[in-house]
Amino acid sequence: MVSVSRNQVRRPTGGSGVGGDDSGCTILHVDMDAFFALVELRTRPELRGTPVIVGGGGSRGVVLSATYEARALGVHSAMPMSRARRLAPTATIITPHQSHYAEVSRAIMALFTSVTPFVEPLSLDEAFLDVSGSLRRLGAPRAIGEMIRARIHDEQGITCSVGVASTKFVAKLASTRAKPDGLMVVPADEVLAFLHPLPVGALWGVGDKTEEQLTRLGLRTVADLANTPVATLQRALGQAAGAHLHELAWGRDPRSVSAHVPDRSISAEHTFAADIDDAAIVHAQLLKLSDQVGTRLRGSGRQARSVHIKVRFADFSTITRSRTLRDSTDVTQELYTVARQLFDALGLQRARVRLVGVRADGLQESQGAAQQLLLGEPDHGRRDAEVAIDRLRARFGPDAVRAARLVDPEG
């Protein structure tokens, strides 16, 4: 029998477990429901039960999150805001507040680490947990999942869905099936019964193009794929992809929960409200993006060995450029200097720019990293100033301190 928490009695729930035996199902995938939107509704309770969209303003913005009422109208994340407005003309549009989401995410991740040290965050609003070492203290996996759901609801005022299984892959599928606001257990001996009726697109690594290839082979369900010789799949998809999908189709996923998986890179992008052909405006935006990247680098205790820029033009063509640094850095001004040099080296003559981005790569821990001293400056003087600015922003908000030229970077 599926257990039910007190919170579930008070509120509608999503999917329930497909089976009652959770022994051996020590992998949990916890995923917040419409995270950004539900965080916003904590201060806008009058909007509950209505279509709400969180995203950038203007016709060129994109949807970051949408309530399930908006999703029922066809709105989904990453959709252009102009299309979202056509699909849901009565929806309330809310400008995102990233600092609020980060604050709630930190609290949720702290809850996870109080349950188990084996937590692998995938983003601000989802993570894998290995609770095998927590069973004696907290009970069976299902009970742990219900406890997490209840505490997130009570402490943060939002809901989440939990998948409980013996592998990461199946746990993630289960949490998706449980949405919204539900919990699903897939017992180890029922994995194939759960997997095989699903469409092949449910498998990790199957995007639109791969799904088209599989459909041409007559493979529409996971069962179809599982019962196809691996050699056939490898001829169609390549050696690695064919073998990988065949393993997943039989429920085999040997990956463990990685407790510490730092970002391989840190990036920020900006899409202009209108195409820009003024280099000064692009420079200002590169400074703003470099500031965002530098702040995140310092906050994570890491430095970058290379800087990349991305430039997308009005016709959607995109180019990238990068430079490896002599010394690693987390200093905003150094990141910006390189980003601006990379952009200027393109030699663009009044080209219409739609989007620019800055990315820091080759990350390493700041402690012990070599520091290049600059002539005419006190040791670490610029970095110390930026760290002080980080503290002011943490206390008074992200706009507490800004470069004068960033008051209105788009003129």
C-alpha positions in Angstrom: 0.0 0.0 0.0 1.2 3.5 -0.8 1.8 5.6 2.3 0.3 9.1 2.4 1.7 12.1 4.3 -0.4 14.7 6.1 0.5 17.2 3.5 -0.8 15.0 0.8 -4.2 14.8 2.6 -4.3 18.6 2.6 -3.4 19.2 -1.0 -3.8 17.6 -4.4 -1.1 15.1 -5.3 0.5 13.8 -8.4 1.3 10.2 -9.3 1.5 7.4 -6.7 3.9 4.6 -6.5 3.6 1.7 -9.0 4.5 -0.7 -6.3 5.0 -1.0 -2.6 8.3 -2.8 -2.2 11.0 -0.1 -1.9 13.7 -2.3 -0.7 16.9 -1.7 -2.7 15.4 1.6 -4.0 17.9 3.9 -2.4 18.2 6.5 -5.2 15.8 9.5 -5.0 15.3 12.1 -7.6 13.7 15.2 -6.1 12.4 17.8 -8.6 10.6 21.0 -7.6 7.3 21.6 -9.4 7.3 24.8 -11.6 10.0 26.1 -9.3 10.4 29.7 -10.3 6.6 30.1 -10.7 5.8 28.6 -7.3 8.4 30.7 -5.5 6.8 33.8 -7.0 3.4 32.7 -5.9 4.5 32.7 -2.2 4.2 36.5 -2.3 1.3 36.5 -4.8 -1.1 33.9 -3.3 -4.1 35.5 -5.2 -2.6 34.1 -8.4 -2.8 30.5 -7.3 -4.9 28.4 -9.6 -4.4 30.8 -12.5 -2.0 30.7 -15.5 1.3 32.4 -14.5 4.4 32.8 -16.6 7.8 33.7 -15.3 10.1 35.1 -17.9 11.9 38.0 -19.6 9.9 41.0 -20.6 9.4 42.1 -24.2 8.7 40.0 -27.3 12.2 38.6 -27.4 12.3 37.2 -23.9 11.8 33.5 -23.1 9.7 31.5 -20.6 11.7 30.4 -17.5 8.8 28.7 -15.7 5.1 28.4 -15.9 2.4 27.2 -13.6 0.6 24.0 -14.6 -2.5 26.1 -15.5 -0.3 27.9 -18.1 1.2 24.6 -19.2 -2.3 23.2 -19.9 -2.6 26.0 -22.5 0.6 24.9 -24.2 3.2 27.1 -22.5 6.5 25.5 -21.6 10.0 26.7 -20.5 12.4 28.1 -23.1 9.4 29.1 -25.3 9.6 32.6 -26.8 7.5 34.9 -24.7 5.7 36.2 -27.7 4.3 32.7 -28.4 3.5 32.2 -24.8 1.4 35.3 -24.7 -0.5 34.2 -27.8 -1.2 30.8 -26.2 -2.1 32.2 -22.8 -3.4 35.8 -23.3 -4.9 36.0 -19.8 -1.7 34.7 -18.0 0.0 36.9 -15.5 3.6 37.6 -16.6 6.1 38.0 -13.7 9.7 39.2 -14.1 12.1 36.7 -12.6 13.9 37.3 -9.3 17.0 35.2 -9.4 18.1 36.0 -5.9 14.8 34.6 -4.5 15.3 31.4 -6.3 18.9 31.0 -5.2 17.9 31.6 -1.6 15.1 28.9 -1.7 17.5 26.5 -3.5 20.1 26.9 -0.8 17.6 26.0 1.8 16.4 23.0 -0.1 19.9 21.7 -0.7 20.7 22.2 3.0 17.7 20.0 3.7 19.0 17.3 1.3 22.4 17.3 2.9 20.8 16.9 6.4 19.3 13.6 5.0 22.4 12.3 3.3 25.9 13.5 2.4 25.4 11.9 -1.0 23.6 14.7 -2.9 24.2 15.4 -6.6 22.5 18.7 -7.6 21.5 19.0 -11.2 20.3 22.5 -11.1 18.7 25.0 -8.6 15.6 22.9 -8.3 16.5 19.2 -8.6 19.0 16.7 -7.3 19.7 13.0 -6.9 20.1 11.6 -3.3 21.6 8.3 -2.3 19.9 7.4 1.0 21.4 4.0 1.5 23.2 5.2 4.6 20.2 7.0 6.0 17.7 4.0 6.2 18.5 3.1 9.8 18.1 6.7 11.0 15.2 7.9 8.9 13.3 4.8 7.7 12.5 3.2 4.3 13.2 5.1 1.1 9.5 5.9 0.5 9.3 7.4 4.0 12.3 9.5 3.4 10.8 10.8 0.1 7.6 11.7 1.9 9.4 13.4 4.7 11.3 15.5 2.1 8.1 16.5 0.3 6.4 17.4 3.6 9.3 19.6 4.8 9.7 21.4 1.5 6.0 22.2 1.5 6.0 23.3 5.1 9.2 25.2 5.2 9.4 26.7 1.7 5.7 26.9 0.7 6.3 25.0 -2.6 5.8 21.5 -3.8 8.1 18.9 -5.3 7.9 15.4 -6.9 10.0 12.5 -5.9 11.1 9.4 -7.8 12.4 6.4 -5.8 14.2 3.6 -7.6 17.3 1.5 -7.7 19.0 3.6 -10.4 19.4 7.3 -11.2 17.8 6.9 -14.7 14.6 5.2 -13.4 14.4 7.5 -10.4 14.3 10.6 -12.7 11.7 9.0 -15.0 9.6 8.2 -11.9 9.7 11.8 -10.6 8.6 13.0 -14.0 5.7 10.6 -13.9 4.8 11.7 -10.4 4.4 15.4 -11.3 3.0 17.5 -10.0 3.3 17.1 -6.2 3.6 13.3 -6.1 5.9 10.4 -5.3 6.5 7.3 -7.3 8.3 4.1 -6.3 9.6 1.8 -9.0 10.5 -1.5 -7.3 13.6 -3.2 -8.6 11.7 -6.2 -9.8 9.2 -4.0 -11.7 11.6 -1.8 -13.6 11.0 -3.4 -17.0 7.3 -3.4 -16.6 7.6 0.4 -15.9 10.1 1.1 -18.6 9.1 -1.0 -21.6 5.7 0.6 -22.4 7.3 4.1 -22.5 8.0 5.9 -25.8 11.7 5.7 -26.9 11.9 9.5 -26.3 11.8 8.9 -22.6 15.3 7.5 -22.6 18.2 9.7 -21.7 20.1 10.7 -24.9 17.2 10.4 -27.2 16.6 13.8 -28.7 14.4 14.7 -31.7 16.9 13.5 -34.3 17.7 10.2 -32.6 14.0 9.6 -32.1 13.4 10.1 -35.8 16.1 7.5 -36.6 14.6 5.0 -34.2 11.1 5.6 -35.6 12.4 4.9 -39.1 13.6 1.6 -37.8 10.1 0.9 -36.5 11.2 1.4 -32.8 8.6 3.4 -31.0 8.6 2.0 -27.4 11.4 1.2 -25.0 10.4 -2.5 -25.4 10.9 -2.3 -29.1 14.4 -0.9 -28.6 15.3 -3.4 -25.8 14.4 -6.3 -28.1 16.5 -5.0 -31.0 20.0 -6.5 -31.3 22.6 -4.1 -30.0 24.6 -4.4 -33.2 21.6 -3.1 -35.2 21.4 -0.1 -32.9 25.1 0.6 -33.1 25.0 0.6 -36.9 22.1 3.1 -36.8 23.3 5.3 -33.9 27.0 4.7 -33.5 28.9 2.3 -31.2 28.6 4.3 -28.0 25.1 5.6 -28.4 23.7 2.2 -29.5 25.2 0.4 -26.6 24.2 3.1 -24.1 20.5 3.1 -25.1 20.3 -0.7 -25.2 21.6 -0.8 -21.6 19.0 1.8 -20.5 16.2 0.0 -22.2 17.0 -3.0 -19.9 17.0 -0.7 -16.9 20.8 -1.0 -16.4 22.4 2.3 -15.2 25.6 1.7 -13.1 26.2 5.4 -12.3 26.4 6.3 -8.6 25.3 9.6 -7.1 28.2 12.0 -7.2 28.2 14.1 -4.1 30.4 16.9 -5.5 30.0 17.7 -9.2 31.2 21.3 -9.7 30.2 23.2 -12.8 32.6 22.7 -15.7 32.1 26.3 -16.7 30.2 29.4 -15.6 28.5 31.5 -18.2 26.0 34.4 -18.7 24.1 35.5 -21.8 21.9 38.4 -22.7 19.5 38.8 -25.6 19.0 42.5 -26.5 15.4 43.8 -26.8 16.3 45.0 -30.3 19.2 44.2 -32.5 22.2 46.3 -31.6 24.8 47.7 -34.0 26.6 50.0 -31.5 29.9 48.5 -30.1 29.7 50.7 -27.0 26.4 49.1 -26.0 27.9 45.6 -26.6 30.9 46.5 -24.5 28.7 47.6 -21.6 26.8 44.4 -21.8 30.0 42.4 -21.9 31.0 44.2 -18.7 27.7 43.3 -17.1 28.0 39.6 -18.1 31.7 39.5 -17.0 30.5 40.9 -13.6 27.9 38.1 -13.3 30.4 35.4 -14.2 33.1 36.9 -11.9 30.7 37.0 -9.0 29.7 33.4 -9.4 33.4 32.4 -9.7 34.3 34.1 -6.4 31.2 32.7 -4.7 32.1 29.2 -5.7 35.7 29.5 -4.7 37.1 28.9 -8.2 39.1 30.6 -10.9 39.0 30.3 -14.7 41.9 29.5 -17.1 40.0 30.6 -20.3 37.4 33.1 -21.4 34.9 32.6 -24.2 32.5 34.9 -25.9 29.4 34.1 -28.0 27.9 36.5 -30.5 24.6 35.8 -32.2 23.5 38.1 -35.1 20.1 39.2 -36.3 20.0 36.3 -38.8 20.6 33.8 -35.9 24.1 32.9 -37.1 26.5 32.5 -34.2 30.2 32.7 -33.6 32.4 32.0 -30.6 35.9 33.0 -29.7 38.1 32.1 -26.7 41.5 32.8 -25.1 43.5 30.8 -22.6 44.9 33.0 -19.8 48.4 32.9 -18.6 47.2 32.8 -15.0 43.8 31.7 -13.7 41.5 34.5 -12.5 38.2 35.3 -10.8 38.5 39.1 -11.2 35.7 40.7 -13.1 37.8 43.4 -14.7 40.3 40.8 -16.1 37.4 38.7 -17.5 35.9 41.8 -19.1 39.2 42.9 -20.6 39.6 39.6 -22.4 36.0 39.4 -23.5 36.1 42.9 -24.9 39.4 42.2 -26.8 37.9 39.0 -28.3 34.8 41.0 -29.4 36.8 43.9 -30.9 39.1 41.4 -32.7 36.1 40.3 -34.7 36.3 43.6 -36.6 32.5 43.9 -37.0 31.3 46.9 -39.0 27.9 47.9 -37.7 26.8 44.2 -37.6 23.4 43.8 -36.0 23.9 41.8 -32.8 21.1 39.9 -31.2 22.8 38.1 -28.3 26.2 38.2 -26.5 27.5 35.8 -23.9 30.6 35.4 -21.7 31.8 32.0 -20.4 34.6 31.1 -18.0 36.1 27.7 -18.5 39.0 25.5 -17.2 37.8 26.0 -13.6 40.1 25.2 -10.7 39.9 25.8 -6.9 41.0 29.3 -5.9 43.0 28.1 -2.9 46.5 27.5 -4.0 46.1 29.0 -7.5 48.9 31.3 -8.7 48.1 35.0 -8.4 49.6 37.4 -10.9 50.6 40.7 -9.3 49.8 43.8 -11.3 52.3 46.6 -11.5 51.1 49.7 -9.8 48.4 48.0 -7.8 48.5 46.7 -4.2 48.5 42.9 -3.9 45.0 41.6 -4.8 43.7 45.2 -4.6 41.2 44.9 -7.4 40.0 41.4 -6.3 39.6 42.6 -2.7 37.4 45.5 -3.9 35.3 43.1 -5.9 34.9 40.7 -2.9 33.8 43.7 -0.8 31.2 44.5 -3.5 30.0 40.9 -3.4 29.4 41.2 0.3 27.4 44.5 -0.2 25.3 42.9 -2.9 24.6 39.8 -0.7 23.4 42.1 2.1 21.6 44.8 0.1 20.6 43.2 -3.2 22.3 42.6 -6.6 21.9 46.3 -7.7 23.4 47.7 -4.5 26.7 48.4 -6.4 27.1 48.8 -10.1 29.5 50.3 -12.5 28.3 53.7 -13.6 28.1 52.7 -17.3 25.8 49.8 -16.4 23.0 52.0 -15.1 21.4 51.5 -18.5 23.6 49.2 -20.6 21.2 49.4 -23.6 21.2 53.1 -23.7 
